[in-house]
Amino acid sequence: MTMANLDQHKTKLPCTDGFDRLRSVGLWTAPTSGRVVLVAPPAETALLTPAQARALSTRLDELATVVEAQHADLVRVSRDRVAQRRSGVA
């Protein structure tokens, strides 16, 4: 995976914190662990409008799909390598 591919999966969605200050929720994929990363604003509180909540939901779903595909590829490559070692193919 190239750096450009990693960057295309990074997202910051606007929200406000408990004091109504503009903040953002960060989202990205962690392909080697098969997870989606969500970073909340300071104080771990994000107040979202209904539209922001929908945008968060949509982006989380998109990233989950990407991570599932990447993780499946990693698992397949790993299994192929193990099979090659067992069969004596370098």
N, C-alpha and C positions, 0 to 999 in steps of 0.2 A: 504494500500500500504506500502510495506516495504522500508527501506532505500536502500536496494540493487536495488529494482525496480526504485527508484528515480535516483540513480547513473547511471543506465544503459541508462537513457534518457538524461544524461548530455553530451554535446559534445563541444569541442573547435576546430574550423576550422582555419587553418592558413590564414593570409592575411598580408598586409603591410599597414602602415599608410601613410599620405600625404607626409611624409619625407622619405619614402621607408624603414622604420624600420620594422622589423618582429614583428607582433602583432597577435592576434587571435580574432575571433568572438565567443562568448559563446552562446550556445543554450541549453535550457532545457524545461521541461514541468512544468506547474503550475497546477496540476490536480484539486485542489480545486476551482480554478477560471475558469477552462476550457480554458486556454490560453497557447500559446507557448511564451517563453521568449527569446528575442534576445538581447545580450549585445554587443554593439559595442566597439571597442578599444578606448583608450583615444583620445580625440579630435573628437569623433563620426564619423570618416572617416575610411572606410575599402576599400582598393584597392585590387580587386580580379582578378586573372588570369581567363581566361575562364574555366579552370578545377576547380578552387576554387569556382567560381560562380555556376557551375553545382553541386558540392558537397554540397554547401549551399542550393541550391534549393531542392536537393534530401533529405537532412536531415530535412529541414523545412517541406517537405511533409510527411516524416515519423513521425515526432513529432506531426504534425497536426492530423494525423490518430490516434495516441495514445491518444491524448487529447480528441478527439471526442468520442472515446470509453470509456475513463475514466469518462468524463463528463456525458455521457449517463447513465453510471452505477450509478453515484452519484444522478442524477435526479430521476432515477427509485427507488433507495433506499429511497430517501426523500419522494417521492410520496407514497411508501409502508408504511412508518412510519406515514404519515398523515392519510392514509386510516385506519390503525390500530387504531390510536387514536380516530378517528371518530366512529369506530365500537365498541370501548371499549375494544379492545384486547390489552394487555400490551406487 
